[in-house]
Amino acid sequence: MSDLAEPSAAEKPAERGFVRGLGLFDSVMIVAGTMIGSGIFIVSADMSRDIGSPGGLLVAWAFAGFLTIAAALSYGELASMMPHAGGMYVYLREAFSPIWGFLYGWTLFTVIQTGTIAAVAVAFARFLGVLWTPVAEDHYLIPPLHLSTEYAVSLSTAQVVAIVVIVLLSWTNIRGLEYGKIVQNIFTVAKTGALAGLILVGLFLGWNHDAIEANFHHFWTPQGLHPLATGLDAATALGLIVAICVAQSGSLFAADSWHDVTFAADEVRDPRRTLPRSLAIGTVLVIALYLLANVAYLATLPLADIQNAPYDRVATAMFQAVFPVLGADLMAVAIMISTFGCINSLVLAGARAYYAMARDKLFFSQAGVLNRARVPGWSIIVQGVWSVVLVLPRTYNPATHTYGNLYSNLLDYIISAALIFYIMTIAGLFRLRKQRPDAERPYKAWGYPVIPAFYILGAAAVLVSLFVYRSATTWPGLLIVLAGVPIYWVLSRRMQKGS
């Protein structure tokens, strides 16, 4: 482990160094921009089927919000201690050992960041298809080529649009921080306004007395429940607790990536103060909007309509209830703005983590070099290439003859693994307090030790529930993480021979 007073190779900018071009507003826009994608418009449908009551749905979102804000307040201290490119990679490396930093970075590159970029890019294409019908996942330029009975590769018009968006935003970010920042700020302001507009439409124009009667006068009455396991559903107290925990795979995914701004710490002005503030302001802003959005859904649609929204598009169903003719088109435009800005945030931030790994000789060496625009151009390119690759594979269900997307499975697998890394990072806060009590901490975690401990306990409860009741989509995530162990061993051996 390196001394916090003397940055390691991963923390030392290249020859000319990064441009410190991100102020507080820019940093808040990255936090909010990475959080708001397509999830808030969709995941409430699946969550409501598991939980089965309006009250339980709002409690689940409030729980996710509390966990997210608690984590952000805790990460603020780590960011103020180690304001260098790499974020969680650096925190885990310093608090525990380089292998934990690498395993996080490995998972981030293979699935978390790149898989999310692929998923959000395809979501953008799907909603473009609402406005322009030639764009569709079953409108093939290259029909599915089966690799096995369950997997294939294809190239549809929707996949082409997704690839074009990834390439375009990778290119703009390669040209320099200023380009990425401008795109980021414009689209985050626009999509935050669009989400606020959705809330106002639901609460004022969509206010439906039948929905109010069904949802708020029967706040805890279970309906349309999906069983969580044999003999267990949300109709019992234990079942409701389990359902709220299991449903976090949706709400936490919709609120994820809030910490991505810490990857770009070397480009933030006065990072020891700006990063903690941006994490707190950004997460509180987005969580407040998410909670209000769900209140708006419940004020407009009976819970049964939320549970059975076509393709789980709850926000679209709400808009169509208010604007029967233009609702779907208006929502498609709003989600396209939201997803485009989200992809830009993910592209901008993720590449800085691989840059830090490369500086420690744990990633492609060229990824650790800044280009003439003083951004990690090769890191952005490698991230973009792998994101494009993840757009192409399809899953196939022989029973229904339908196709899905491989990245969707990978993202389901990785939710539990991501929680493990979050828990470890906040546990690292306690460890560093003990091991390095004299380290400079311009910001100390608010509510320490209660708030960080609450996050660890709450996230651990979610994690246990997922492993017990969603084992098919959680254990594979752990295997993806463990697959990085032999790779780390090979890289570290090479590093030792080269030293």
C-alpha positions as CSV (number, residue, x, y, z in Angstrom):
1,M,0.0,0.0,0.0
2,S,1.2,3.5,-0.8
3,D,1.4,6.4,1.6
4,L,-1.5,8.7,1.3
5,A,0.8,11.7,1.6
6,E,2.7,10.5,-1.5
7,P,0.5,9.5,-4.4
8,S,1.3,6.2,-6.2
9,A,1.9,5.8,-9.9
10,A,-1.9,5.5,-10.4
11,E,-2.4,8.9,-8.8
12,K,0.3,10.8,-10.6
13,P,-1.0,12.5,-13.7
14,A,1.0,11.9,-16.9
15,E,3.6,14.5,-18.1
16,R,1.3,17.4,-18.9
17,G,-1.3,16.2,-16.4
18,F,-5.1,16.3,-16.4
19,V,-7.0,19.6,-16.9
20,R,-8.7,20.6,-13.7
21,G,-11.8,21.7,-15.5
22,L,-14.7,20.4,-13.3
23,G,-16.2,22.7,-10.8
24,L,-18.9,22.0,-8.3
25,F,-21.8,22.3,-10.8
26,D,-20.0,20.1,-13.3
27,S,-19.3,17.5,-10.7
28,V,-22.9,17.5,-9.5
29,M,-24.0,17.1,-13.1
30,I,-21.8,14.0,-13.4
31,V,-23.3,12.5,-10.2
32,A,-26.8,13.1,-11.4
33,G,-26.1,12.3,-15.0
34,T,-24.7,8.8,-14.2
35,M,-27.6,8.1,-11.9
36,I,-30.5,9.1,-14.1
37,G,-30.7,6.8,-17.1
38,S,-33.7,4.6,-18.1
39,G,-34.2,2.7,-14.8
40,I,-36.5,5.1,-13.0
41,F,-38.9,5.0,-16.0
42,I,-39.1,1.2,-15.9
43,V,-38.1,-0.7,-12.8
44,S,-41.1,0.2,-10.6
45,A,-43.2,-2.3,-12.6
46,D,-41.1,-5.3,-11.6
47,M,-40.6,-4.0,-8.1
48,S,-44.3,-3.6,-7.6
49,R,-44.9,-7.2,-8.7
50,D,-42.6,-8.4,-6.0
51,I,-43.8,-6.1,-3.3
52,G,-47.5,-5.9,-4.1
53,S,-48.5,-2.8,-2.3
54,P,-48.2,1.0,-2.9
55,G,-46.7,1.5,0.6
56,G,-44.2,-1.3,0.1
57,L,-43.1,0.2,-3.2
58,L,-42.4,3.6,-1.7
59,V,-40.7,2.1,1.3
60,A,-38.4,0.1,-1.1
61,W,-37.5,3.3,-3.0
62,A,-36.9,5.2,0.3
63,F,-34.7,2.4,1.6
64,A,-32.7,2.5,-1.7
65,G,-32.4,6.3,-1.3
66,F,-31.2,6.1,2.3
67,L,-28.6,3.5,1.4
68,T,-27.4,5.6,-1.6
69,I,-27.1,8.8,0.4
70,A,-25.5,7.0,3.3
71,A,-22.9,5.6,0.9
72,A,-22.3,8.9,-0.8
73,L,-21.7,10.7,2.6
74,S,-19.2,7.9,3.5
75,Y,-17.4,8.0,0.2
76,G,-17.0,11.8,0.6
77,E,-14.4,11.2,3.3
78,L,-12.5,8.7,1.1
79,A,-12.6,11.2,-1.8
80,S,-11.3,14.0,0.4
81,M,-8.4,11.8,1.6
82,M,-7.5,10.4,-1.8
83,P,-8.5,13.0,-4.5
84,H,-6.9,11.1,-7.4
85,A,-8.0,9.4,-10.6
86,G,-9.5,6.0,-9.9
87,G,-12.1,6.3,-7.2
88,M,-13.1,3.0,-5.8
89,Y,-10.1,1.3,-7.3
90,V,-7.8,3.5,-5.3
91,Y,-9.9,3.3,-2.1
92,L,-10.0,-0.5,-2.1
93,R,-6.3,-0.7,-2.9
94,E,-5.4,1.6,-0.1
95,A,-7.8,0.2,2.5
96,F,-7.1,-3.5,1.9
97,S,-4.7,-4.6,-0.9
98,P,-4.0,-4.1,-4.6
99,I,-5.9,-7.3,-5.5
100,W,-9.2,-5.9,-4.2
101,G,-8.7,-2.7,-6.2
102,F,-7.9,-4.8,-9.3
103,L,-10.9,-7.1,-8.8
104,Y,-13.2,-4.1,-8.7
105,G,-11.5,-2.6,-11.7
106,W,-11.8,-5.9,-13.6
107,T,-15.5,-6.2,-12.8
108,L,-16.0,-2.5,-13.7
109,F,-14.5,-3.0,-17.1
110,T,-15.9,-6.4,-18.0
111,V,-19.5,-5.8,-16.9
112,I,-20.4,-2.9,-14.6
113,Q,-19.4,0.2,-16.6
114,T,-19.3,-1.3,-20.2
115,G,-22.4,-3.4,-19.7
116,T,-24.3,-0.4,-18.4
117,I,-23.1,1.7,-21.4
118,A,-24.3,-1.1,-23.7
119,A,-27.7,-1.4,-21.9
120,V,-28.4,2.3,-21.8
121,A,-27.4,2.7,-25.5
122,V,-29.8,0.0,-26.5
123,A,-32.5,1.7,-24.4
124,F,-31.9,4.9,-26.3
125,A,-32.3,3.0,-29.6
126,R,-35.6,1.3,-28.3
127,F,-37.2,4.6,-27.6
128,L,-35.9,6.1,-30.8
129,G,-37.9,3.2,-32.3
130,V,-41.1,4.6,-30.8
131,L,-40.6,7.7,-32.9
132,W,-39.1,6.0,-36.0
133,T,-40.3,2.5,-36.6
134,P,-37.4,1.3,-38.8
135,V,-35.3,1.2,-35.6
136,A,-36.2,-2.1,-33.9
137,E,-34.4,-5.0,-32.3
138,D,-36.1,-7.4,-34.7
139,H,-35.3,-5.4,-37.8
140,Y,-32.1,-7.2,-38.8
141,L,-29.3,-6.2,-41.0
142,I,-27.6,-9.4,-40.0
143,P,-30.1,-12.0,-38.7
144,P,-29.1,-13.9,-35.5
145,L,-26.2,-16.3,-36.0
146,H,-26.6,-19.0,-33.4
147,L,-23.5,-19.9,-31.4
148,S,-25.4,-22.5,-29.3
149,T,-29.0,-23.3,-28.5
150,E,-29.1,-20.4,-26.1
151,Y,-26.8,-17.7,-27.5
152,A,-26.5,-15.9,-30.8
153,V,-25.0,-12.7,-32.3
154,S,-27.0,-10.3,-34.6
155,L,-27.0,-6.8,-36.0
156,S,-30.3,-5.1,-35.9
157,T,-31.1,-1.4,-36.6
158,A,-31.5,-0.9,-32.9
159,Q,-28.0,-2.4,-32.3
160,V,-26.6,-0.1,-35.0
161,V,-28.1,3.0,-33.4
162,A,-26.7,1.9,-30.0
163,I,-23.2,1.4,-31.5
164,V,-23.3,4.8,-33.2
165,V,-24.2,6.5,-29.9
166,I,-21.3,4.7,-28.1
167,V,-18.8,5.6,-30.8
168,L,-20.0,9.2,-31.0
169,L,-19.8,9.9,-27.3
170,S,-16.4,8.1,-27.0
171,W,-15.2,10.4,-29.8
172,T,-16.4,13.6,-28.2
173,N,-14.8,12.6,-24.9
174,I,-11.5,11.7,-26.6
175,R,-11.4,15.3,-27.9
176,G,-11.0,16.7,-24.4
177,L,-12.7,17.3,-21.1
178,E,-14.4,20.5,-22.2
179,Y,-16.3,18.6,-25.0
180,G,-17.5,15.9,-22.6
181,K,-18.4,18.4,-19.9
182,I,-20.5,20.5,-22.3
183,V,-22.5,17.5,-23.5
184,Q,-22.8,16.4,-19.9
185,N,-24.1,19.6,-18.5
186,I,-26.6,20.2,-21.3
187,F,-28.1,16.8,-21.2
188,T,-28.2,16.4,-17.4
189,V,-30.0,19.7,-17.0
190,A,-32.4,18.7,-19.8
191,K,-33.1,15.3,-18.3
192,T,-33.4,16.5,-14.8
193,G,-35.9,19.0,-16.1
194,A,-37.7,16.3,-18.0
195,L,-37.9,14.1,-14.9
196,A,-39.2,17.1,-12.9
197,G,-41.8,17.7,-15.7
198,L,-42.9,14.1,-15.5
199,I,-43.5,14.5,-11.7
200,L,-45.5,17.7,-12.2
201,V,-47.6,16.1,-15.0
202,G,-48.4,13.1,-12.7
203,L,-49.2,15.1,-9.6
204,F,-51.2,17.9,-11.2
205,L,-52.5,16.8,-14.7
206,G,-52.6,13.1,-14.0
207,W,-54.2,13.2,-10.5
208,N,-56.7,10.4,-10.7
209,H,-59.3,9.9,-7.9
210,D,-59.7,6.2,-8.8
211,A,-55.9,5.7,-8.5
212,I,-55.8,7.6,-5.3
213,E,-58.6,5.5,-3.8
214,A,-57.0,2.3,-4.9
215,N,-53.4,3.1,-3.9
216,F,-53.5,5.4,-0.9
217,H,-56.7,4.2,0.8
218,H,-55.3,0.6,0.5
219,F,-51.7,1.6,1.1
220,W,-50.5,-1.7,2.5
221,T,-53.0,-4.1,0.9
222,P,-51.1,-6.7,-1.2
223,Q,-52.3,-7.4,-4.7
224,G,-51.0,-9.1,-7.8
225,L,-48.1,-10.7,-5.9
226,H,-45.4,-12.8,-7.5
227,P,-44.1,-15.5,-5.2
228,L,-40.6,-15.0,-3.9
229,A,-40.1,-18.7,-3.1
230,T,-42.2,-21.7,-2.4
231,G,-44.7,-20.6,0.3
232,L,-43.3,-17.0,0.6
233,D,-44.6,-13.8,-0.8
234,A,-45.0,-10.2,0.4
235,A,-48.4,-10.9,2.1
236,T,-46.5,-11.7,5.4
237,A,-44.2,-9.4,7.4
238,L,-41.2,-11.6,6.6
239,G,-42.2,-11.8,3.0
240,L,-42.5,-8.1,2.7
241,I,-39.1,-7.5,4.2
242,V,-37.6,-10.0,1.8
243,A,-39.5,-8.5,-1.1
244,I,-38.2,-5.0,-0.3
245,C,-34.6,-6.4,-0.1
246,V,-34.9,-8.4,-3.4
247,A,-36.5,-5.4,-5.1
248,Q,-33.4,-3.4,-4.4
249,S,-31.8,-5.0,-7.5
250,G,-34.1,-2.7,-9.4
251,S,-34.0,0.5,-7.4
252,L,-30.3,0.3,-6.6
253,F,-29.5,-0.3,-10.2
254,A,-31.6,2.8,-11.2
255,A,-29.7,4.8,-8.6
256,D,-26.3,3.3,-9.3
257,S,-23.0,4.9,-10.6
258,W,-23.4,7.9,-8.2
259,H,-19.7,7.6,-7.3
260,D,-18.4,7.8,-10.8
261,V,-17.3,11.4,-10.4
262,T,-14.6,10.1,-8.1
263,F,-13.0,8.4,-11.0
264,A,-12.3,11.8,-12.5
265,A,-10.9,13.4,-9.2
266,D,-7.7,14.6,-10.9
267,E,-9.9,16.8,-13.2
268,V,-11.9,18.4,-10.3
269,R,-11.0,21.8,-9.0
270,D,-10.4,21.8,-5.2
271,P,-11.3,18.0,-5.2
272,R,-10.9,17.6,-1.4
273,R,-13.9,19.8,-0.9
274,T,-15.8,19.6,-4.2
275,L,-16.1,15.9,-4.4
276,P,-17.8,15.4,-1.0
277,R,-20.2,18.2,-1.8
278,S,-21.0,17.0,-5.2
279,L,-21.7,13.5,-4.0
280,A,-24.1,14.7,-1.3
281,I,-25.9,17.3,-3.5
282,G,-26.2,15.0,-6.5
283,T,-27.5,11.9,-4.6
284,V,-30.0,13.9,-2.5
285,L,-31.3,15.7,-5.7
286,V,-31.8,12.5,-7.7
287,I,-33.2,10.4,-4.8
288,A,-35.8,13.2,-4.1
289,L,-36.8,13.1,-7.8
290,Y,-37.0,9.3,-7.8
291,L,-39.3,9.3,-4.8
292,L,-41.5,12.0,-6.2
293,A,-41.7,10.2,-9.6
294,N,-43.1,7.1,-7.8
295,V,-45.6,9.2,-6.0
296,A,-46.6,10.6,-9.4
297,Y,-47.0,7.1,-10.8
298,L,-49.3,6.1,-7.9
299,A,-51.3,9.4,-8.2
300,T,-52.0,8.6,-11.8
301,L,-52.2,4.8,-12.2
302,P,-53.7,2.1,-10.0
303,L,-51.0,-0.3,-8.8
304,A,-52.4,-3.0,-11.1
305,D,-51.7,-0.8,-14.1
306,I,-48.1,-0.2,-12.8
307,Q,-47.6,-3.9,-12.3
308,N,-48.8,-4.7,-15.9
309,A,-47.4,-1.7,-17.8
310,P,-46.6,-2.9,-21.3
311,Y,-42.8,-3.7,-21.5
312,D,-42.6,-2.4,-17.9
313,R,-42.7,1.2,-19.3
314,V,-44.4,2.7,-16.3
315,A,-43.6,6.3,-17.2
316,T,-45.0,5.9,-20.7
317,A,-48.2,4.4,-19.3
318,M,-48.5,7.4,-17.0
319,F,-48.0,9.8,-19.8
320,Q,-50.4,8.0,-22.1
321,A,-53.1,8.2,-19.3
322,V,-52.7,12.0,-19.3
323,F,-51.9,12.5,-23.0
324,P,-53.5,9.6,-24.9
325,V,-52.4,10.7,-28.3
326,L,-48.9,12.1,-27.7
327,G,-48.0,10.4,-24.4
328,A,-45.8,7.7,-25.8
329,D,-43.9,10.1,-28.1
330,L,-43.3,12.7,-25.4
331,M,-42.0,10.0,-23.0
332,A,-39.7,8.6,-25.7
333,V,-38.1,12.0,-26.3
334,A,-37.6,12.4,-22.5
335,I,-36.0,9.0,-22.1
336,M,-33.8,9.5,-25.2
337,I,-32.5,12.7,-23.6
338,S,-32.0,11.0,-20.3
339,T,-30.2,7.9,-21.7
340,F,-27.9,10.0,-24.0
341,G,-26.7,12.1,-21.1
342,C,-26.2,9.0,-19.0
343,I,-24.1,7.3,-21.6
344,N,-21.9,10.4,-21.8
345,S,-21.4,10.4,-18.0
346,L,-20.5,6.7,-18.0
347,V,-18.0,7.1,-20.9
348,L,-16.4,10.2,-19.3
349,A,-16.0,8.7,-15.8
350,G,-15.2,5.0,-16.4
351,A,-12.1,5.6,-18.6
352,R,-10.4,7.3,-15.7
353,A,-10.6,4.2,-13.5
354,Y,-8.8,2.1,-16.2
355,Y,-6.2,4.9,-16.5
356,A,-5.4,4.5,-12.8
357,M,-5.1,0.7,-13.2
358,A,-2.8,1.1,-16.2
359,R,-0.6,3.4,-14.2
360,D,-0.2,0.6,-11.7
361,K,0.5,-1.8,-14.6
362,L,-2.7,-3.7,-14.1
363,F,-4.3,-2.7,-17.4
364,F,-3.3,-2.1,-21.0
365,S,-0.2,0.2,-20.7
366,Q,-1.5,2.7,-23.3
367,A,-4.6,3.3,-21.3
368,G,-2.4,5.0,-18.7
369,V,-1.3,7.7,-21.1
370,L,-3.0,11.0,-21.7
371,N,-3.5,12.2,-25.3
372,R,-2.9,15.7,-26.6
373,A,-6.3,16.8,-25.3
374,R,-5.0,15.6,-21.8
375,V,-7.6,12.9,-21.4
376,P,-6.9,9.1,-21.4
377,G,-7.8,8.6,-25.0
378,W,-6.8,4.9,-25.3
379,S,-8.7,4.1,-22.2
380,I,-11.8,5.7,-23.7
381,I,-11.3,3.7,-26.9
382,V,-10.8,0.3,-25.2
383,Q,-13.9,1.0,-23.0
384,G,-15.9,1.9,-26.2
385,V,-14.8,-1.2,-28.1
386,W,-15.8,-3.6,-25.3
387,S,-19.1,-1.8,-24.8
388,V,-19.8,-2.2,-28.6
389,V,-18.9,-5.9,-28.3
390,L,-21.5,-6.3,-25.5
391,V,-24.2,-4.9,-27.7
392,L,-23.9,-7.7,-30.2
393,P,-24.5,-11.0,-28.3
394,R,-28.1,-12.2,-27.9
395,T,-29.7,-14.7,-25.6
396,Y,-32.3,-17.1,-27.1
397,N,-35.2,-18.9,-25.4
398,P,-36.0,-22.0,-27.5
399,A,-39.4,-22.4,-25.7
400,T,-40.7,-19.0,-26.8
401,H,-38.4,-18.4,-29.8
402,T,-37.6,-15.0,-28.4
403,Y,-34.3,-13.1,-28.2
404,G,-32.9,-11.1,-25.3
405,N,-29.6,-9.3,-24.8
406,L,-26.6,-10.9,-23.1
407,Y,-25.6,-7.7,-21.3
408,S,-29.0,-7.8,-19.5
409,N,-28.0,-11.1,-17.9
410,L,-24.6,-9.9,-17.0
411,L,-26.0,-6.8,-15.3
412,D,-28.4,-9.0,-13.3
413,Y,-25.4,-11.2,-12.3
414,I,-23.3,-8.3,-11.2
415,I,-25.7,-6.4,-8.8
416,S,-24.7,-8.6,-5.9
417,A,-21.0,-8.3,-6.8
418,A,-21.3,-4.5,-6.9
419,L,-22.8,-4.5,-3.4
420,I,-19.9,-6.5,-2.1
421,F,-17.5,-3.9,-3.4
422,Y,-19.6,-1.1,-1.9
423,I,-19.7,-2.8,1.5
424,M,-16.0,-3.4,1.4
425,T,-15.2,0.2,0.4
426,I,-17.3,1.6,3.4
427,A,-15.7,-1.0,5.7
428,G,-12.4,0.5,4.4
429,L,-13.4,3.8,5.9
430,F,-13.4,2.2,9.3
431,R,-10.1,0.5,8.6
432,L,-8.4,3.7,7.4
433,R,-9.6,5.6,10.4
434,K,-7.8,3.1,12.6
435,Q,-4.7,2.6,10.5
436,R,-4.1,6.2,9.3
437,P,-5.7,8.4,12.0
438,D,-3.4,11.4,11.1
439,A,-4.2,11.4,7.4
440,E,-5.6,14.7,6.0
441,R,-9.4,14.6,6.1
442,P,-10.9,17.9,5.0
443,Y,-14.3,16.2,5.1
444,K,-15.3,13.6,7.6
445,A,-18.2,11.2,7.0
446,W,-21.4,12.7,8.4
447,G,-22.9,10.6,11.1
448,Y,-19.8,8.4,11.5
449,P,-19.9,5.6,12.7
450,V,-23.7,5.2,12.7
451,I,-24.5,6.1,9.1
452,P,-21.6,4.1,7.5
453,A,-22.5,1.1,9.8
454,F,-26.2,1.4,8.8
455,Y,-25.2,1.2,5.1
456,I,-23.1,-1.9,5.7
457,L,-25.9,-3.7,7.6
458,G,-28.6,-2.6,5.2
459,A,-26.6,-3.6,2.1
460,A,-25.6,-6.9,3.7
461,A,-29.3,-7.7,4.3
462,V,-30.0,-7.0,0.6
463,L,-27.0,-9.1,-0.4
464,V,-28.1,-12.1,1.7
465,S,-31.6,-11.9,0.4
466,L,-30.4,-11.8,-3.2
467,F,-28.1,-14.8,-2.7
468,V,-30.9,-16.8,-1.0
469,Y,-33.9,-15.8,-3.1
470,R,-32.3,-14.8,-6.4
471,S,-29.4,-17.3,-6.5
472,A,-29.6,-17.9,-10.2
473,T,-28.6,-14.3,-10.9
474,T,-26.3,-13.7,-8.0
475,W,-23.8,-16.5,-7.8
476,P,-22.7,-16.0,-11.5
477,G,-21.8,-12.4,-10.5
478,L,-19.4,-13.7,-7.9
479,L,-17.8,-16.0,-10.5
480,I,-17.2,-13.1,-12.8
481,V,-15.3,-11.3,-9.9
482,L,-13.3,-14.4,-9.1
483,A,-12.3,-14.9,-12.7
484,G,-10.2,-11.8,-12.2
485,V,-8.0,-13.6,-9.6
486,P,-5.8,-15.6,-12.0
487,I,-5.5,-12.5,-14.3
488,Y,-4.3,-10.4,-11.3
489,W,-1.8,-13.2,-10.5
490,V,-0.3,-13.1,-14.0
491,L,-0.2,-9.3,-14.1
492,S,1.4,-9.0,-10.7
493,R,4.0,-11.6,-11.6
494,R,4.9,-9.7,-14.7
495,M,5.1,-6.5,-12.6
496,Q,7.5,-8.1,-10.2
497,K,9.7,-9.4,-13.0
498,G,9.8,-6.0,-14.6
499,S,10.7,-4.1,-11.4
